[in-house]
Amino acid sequence: MDDAAPGRGAPGDVALVEVAPSVLVATSQPWSTTTTVVLGADGRCLLVDPALTPADLAALAATLARRGLSVEAGASTHPHWDHVLWSAALGAVPRWATRAAVEHARATADALAAEADATAPGHDPALTGRLDPLPGERVPWSGPEVVVVPHAAHCPGSAAFVVPGAGVLLAGDLLSETEIPLLDTDAVDPVGDHLAALRTLEAAAARWSVQALVPGHGTPTDAAGLAARLAADRAYLGALGAFPERPGARAAGAGLPAEDPRLADPEQRGHHDRQVAALRERG
């Protein structure tokens, strides 16, 4: 996975890494947050989860313009604040997401703007979370086919995207080497939903011969890395004692996955502790 052509760009350009033909990825801090650019014909492109600060988005818009690219549409994998950002410099274009994501973003608009302002102040609150409901199972745009893969993990309205022609899976906030599986603890079956989502993404990867994975946070990887991350996330969930397939599953929190290297990060340990507490409270 090399830096995208043409070259490394002018000073001040956002670094775009080619993970597959027609698919470029930029990474912003904090949290190694990814932005994906899918290239189409005539210099048009699709932006997935553009992130993260106002300066990042301004630099992204300038980089795309210098490369002769214009944004035809955006897409969001899920309605958390860091995945529903936009800038006027990127253009007034459709920003696709699942219908459930659109509804969730509308219902939590004030919270999304406040969360964005707390970490990355300066975003236009009128643009944060302004999403358009997907009309079907494909992202509407003139470029390469982008398939929508809905699932119920992480938060309401979540979806992954697959670019079949490039063999790329855009996983949103799943399958990260830096983040543990972050559950939707308000769901009826948070762990079961996450396990089902992993099966859904694994099936999608097999169906479309995925050779590159782009997580919402972390480092893009190849098919072997995808398999390793599926195994790591399943091991984490299994260590919570919550595999629904296993009779007599242990109470949440038993056999904690202390060996999971992601838990060495204090932020991830905090997320883990809160998840264990929430699952225990549920009984």
N, C-alpha and C positions, 0 to 999 in steps of 0.2 A: 504494500500500500504506500505509494509514493506521493510526494507533493504533486498537486494537480497541474497539468499544463494549462496555460502557457507559463512555464517557469514558476518562480516564487513571487512574481508580482513586484509592484513598486513598493518603496519603503512606506510603512504605515498600512499596507494591505493586510486584510485578514488572511491568515494561513489556511488555505483550503487543501485538504488531503484527499486524493482520489482513492476511494475504497473499491471502486469498480467502474467500468466505463459508464460515463454519464452521471455518476454519483460522487459528490464531493462533500467533505465534512469539515466543519470548523469546530474548535473547542474553546469554550470560555470558562473563566473562573468566577465564582467558586464552583465546586462540585464537579469539575470537568464536564460541564454542560455542553451537549452537542447541538449543532445546527446542521441540517442536511440540505444540500442543494442538488436537486435532480435537474439535469440539463435536457432541454428539448431542442426543437429545430428553430432556426432563425433567431438564435440568441435568447430564447425564452427559457425561463426556469421556474421550478416549483420549490418553495421553501417549506421545510418541515421543522417545526419547533424552533423558530429563530430566537436566539438568546445572546447575552443575558442582560447586560446593562444598556442604558441608552447610548453610551459611547460605542459599545460593541455593535449595536444595530446600525448606528451611523457609519461605522467603519465597514460593516458588511455591505451596506447600500453603496458606498463609494467604491469598494472593491469590485462589486458586480458591475457597476457602471463602467469602470475602467476596463473591464474584460469584455465590454459590449453585451452584457447580459441584462435582460429586463425581467422583472418578476411578473409572472402571469397569474399566480395563485399561491396561497399559503395553505398549510394543513397542520393541525395540532393532534398529537396522539392522545392527549387527555387534558382536562380542564384544571390543572394546577397552575399557579400564577407564572411559574418559570417556563411554561409550555404554551402560553396564550398571549405572548408579547408581540408587539408590532411597532413600527415607526412609519410616520407619514412619508419618510424618504424611500420606503420600500414600495410605495404605491397604494392606490385605493383599489384593491383587488379582492376577490372572494377568499375567505380563509376557512377552509373546510374542516369539519369535525363531525363526529357522530351526533345524531339528534339528541341523545341523552347528555352528551358533553355540552352542547349548546344550551340546553335547558339548565344544566348545573351551573354553567358559567354565568348565565343571566341571573340565576337565583343567588349567586354568591359574588356578584359584581363588586360590591363595596369591599368585601374581604379580599378579593383578588388584588384590587388596587392597593389596599393597605399593605398586604404582604409584599407586593412588588416594591412599594415605597420603602419598606423596612430594610430590604436587602440591596435593592438597586434603584435608589431614588431618581426621579426625573422622568419616568415613563408617563406617557399621556394616558390618563385613566379612561378616557373615552375610547381608546384603542385596545386596552388590555381586556382580553376576554371577548372581544367582538367577533363572534364566530358565525359561520353559515352551515346549516345542516346538510350533510351529505345526502344526495338524492338516490344513492344506490351503493353498490359494492365496489365501485371504482372512484378514484378522485377525478372529478371533471377538469380536464385540461388538455392541451393539444400535444403534450409530450408523451414520453414512454408510459405505458400502462402502470398504474399504481393501485394495487389491490388493498382494500380495507379489510382488516382482520379484527373484528370486535371481540372483546373479552370483558370479564367482570372483575379483574384483579385491580388492586391499587386504589382506584377511585371510580365513581360513576362515570360512564361514558367513555371508558378507555378503549383504545384500539392500537394495534400495530399496523404498519404498512409494509407491503412487499412490492419491490420493483422486479417483476419476474424476468424481464429481459436482461437485467444486470445481475440477477441472483443475489439481491440485497434485502435483508430484513431490518426494518427500522422498528425497534422494540419498545420505544418509549421508556418508562421507568421500570422495566424488567430486564433481567439478564445482564446485570452490571457486575464487574469484578471489584468495584469499590463500594457498592451499596448492597446491603442485605435485602431480601424480599420485603418490601414495605407494604403492609397489609392495609386493606380498607376495613378498619376495625369497627366501622358502623354497619357493615354488611351482616347478613344473617349467618354466613359461613365464610369468614375471611380467609382461612387457610384453604378450605376446599375450593373457593373461587380462584385462589392463586395457583393451586395445583392444576385446576382445570385450564387456566390460562396458559400455563407452561405446556400442557398437552396440545392446546390449540396452536401455539406458536411452533412447537416441534412438528406438528402435522403440516403446517403451512410451509415450514422450511423444507420438509421432505417433498411436498407437492411441487414446489417451485424451484427445487434444486438450489437452495440458498447456499452461497459460498462466502458471504460477508454479512456480519452482524454489526449494526450500529445501535448501541444502547443510548438512552437519553442522558445518562451520566456515566462516564468512564471511557474506555478505549475501544474503538472498533476492532473486530477480530474476524478470524476465518471460520470455516465450518468446524474444525476441530475445537476452536475456542468456544463456539456456540454450544457444542456438545458438553464441554467442560463446565460451562456456566449453567446449563440446564441441570447437570449433576450436582453442582454446588448449591443451587437454589433448592433443589429437592432434598438435599441432605440437611440444609438449614431447617426447612419446614418439617422434615421428619424428626429432627432433634427436638422440635417443640412437642413431639408426641401426638401429631395431629393428622397423620395420613388416614383419610377416611377408609381406605381399602384395608387397613390393618385392624383386625379384631382386637378389642381390649386396648385401644390406644391409650397411652399414658396421659396424665393430666398435663395441660399446657405448662411449659417451663421445665418439665423433667428432662434430664439429659441434655442440658443446654449445650449448644455447639461452640464450646470454648475454643476449639481448634480452628474455627472459621477465621481466616486472617482478616476479614472485613471488620470483625469485632474489635480489632486492635485500635481502630479509630474511635475516639471518644464520642463523636456524633453518632456513629452507627451503633455503638454500645448503648447510647441513650435511647435511640429508636427501638433497639431490641428490648431493653428493659420496659419501655412503655407498652410494647406489643405483648410481652409476657404478662404484664399486669392486666391489660385489657382482656386477654384471653382467660386468665384466671378468674377475673371478675364475672365473666360470662358463665363460669362453672364448667 
